[in-house]
Amino acid sequence: MLATRKTRFTLMPLIALGTLSLAVSIPTLASGHLYAASTQRYETVVVKPGDNLWTLAAARTASDGDVQATIDRVMADNHLETATLQPGQQIRVPI
């Protein structure tokens, strides 16, 4: 009868691999900086006859800001496909 040798499983290689992984990943994660996006505030505007996106955006854009960028943002935030507004329509405008 042949005697088979039982191999014992040791945790040492697994512990060494885990320690090595931590030694590499912790300094990498600790050196990174996380920046949270600032919370954007909105005002709900009810469109009046004669209002258009340009006048609404221009009234709420800083003097050194880009009105077209504000219009693009309003269109994206309100899921508008065109710049045409209807009286009584409610849109969210960043403030």
C-alpha positions as CSV (number, residue, x, y, z in Angstrom):
1,M,0.0,0.0,0.0
2,L,1.4,3.3,-1.0
3,A,1.3,5.9,1.6
4,T,0.1,9.3,0.3
5,R,1.5,12.3,1.9
6,K,-1.1,14.9,3.0
7,T,-0.2,18.4,2.2
8,R,-1.1,21.0,4.7
9,F,-2.6,24.3,3.6
10,T,-0.9,27.2,5.2
11,L,-2.2,30.7,5.4
12,M,1.2,32.3,5.3
13,P,1.3,32.9,1.5
14,L,-2.2,34.4,1.6
15,I,-1.3,36.7,4.5
16,A,1.9,37.8,2.8
17,L,0.0,38.6,-0.4
18,G,-2.6,40.6,1.5
19,T,0.1,42.5,3.4
20,L,1.9,43.4,0.2
21,S,-1.4,44.5,-1.4
22,L,-2.1,46.8,1.5
23,A,1.5,48.1,1.5
24,V,1.1,49.2,-2.1
25,S,-2.5,50.5,-2.1
26,I,-2.7,52.4,1.1
27,P,-0.1,55.1,0.3
28,T,-1.6,55.4,-3.2
29,L,-5.1,56.0,-1.8
30,A,-3.9,58.3,1.0
31,S,-2.1,60.6,-1.4
32,G,-5.2,61.3,-3.5
33,H,-7.4,64.3,-2.9
34,L,-11.1,64.0,-3.2
35,Y,-13.0,67.1,-4.2
36,A,-16.8,67.2,-3.9
37,A,-18.7,69.2,-6.5
38,S,-20.4,72.2,-5.0
39,T,-24.1,72.0,-4.7
40,Q,-25.8,73.9,-7.5
41,R,-28.8,76.0,-6.4
42,Y,-31.7,76.5,-8.7
43,E,-34.6,79.0,-9.0
44,T,-37.9,77.9,-10.7
45,V,-38.9,80.5,-13.2
46,V,-42.4,80.7,-14.8
47,V,-42.0,81.9,-18.4
48,K,-43.9,85.1,-19.3
49,P,-44.9,86.2,-22.7
50,G,-41.8,87.7,-24.5
51,D,-39.3,85.7,-22.3
52,N,-36.6,83.8,-24.0
53,L,-33.6,81.8,-22.8
54,W,-31.1,84.5,-23.6
55,T,-32.9,87.1,-21.4
56,L,-33.5,84.7,-18.6
57,A,-29.9,83.4,-18.6
58,A,-28.4,86.9,-19.0
59,A,-30.3,88.1,-16.0
60,R,-28.8,85.3,-13.9
61,T,-25.2,85.2,-15.2
62,A,-22.4,87.1,-13.5
63,S,-21.1,90.1,-15.4
64,D,-17.9,88.2,-16.2
65,G,-19.8,85.0,-16.9
66,D,-20.7,83.3,-20.2
67,V,-24.4,83.6,-21.0
68,Q,-24.2,80.9,-23.6
69,A,-22.8,78.5,-21.0
70,T,-25.7,79.3,-18.8
71,I,-28.2,78.7,-21.6
72,D,-26.5,75.3,-22.3
73,R,-26.8,74.4,-18.7
74,V,-30.5,75.5,-18.5
75,M,-31.3,73.5,-21.6
76,A,-29.5,70.4,-20.2
77,D,-31.0,70.6,-16.8
78,N,-34.5,71.0,-18.1
79,H,-34.1,68.5,-20.9
80,L,-35.0,71.1,-23.6
81,E,-34.4,70.1,-27.2
82,T,-35.0,73.6,-28.5
83,A,-34.5,77.1,-27.1
84,T,-38.2,77.9,-27.7
85,L,-40.1,78.6,-24.5
86,Q,-43.9,78.7,-24.0
87,P,-45.6,81.2,-21.6
88,G,-46.5,79.4,-18.4
89,Q,-43.7,76.9,-18.8
90,Q,-41.7,76.3,-15.6
91,I,-37.9,76.0,-16.0
92,R,-35.1,75.6,-13.5
93,V,-32.4,78.2,-13.8
94,P,-29.1,78.0,-11.8
95,I,-28.6,81.0,-9.4
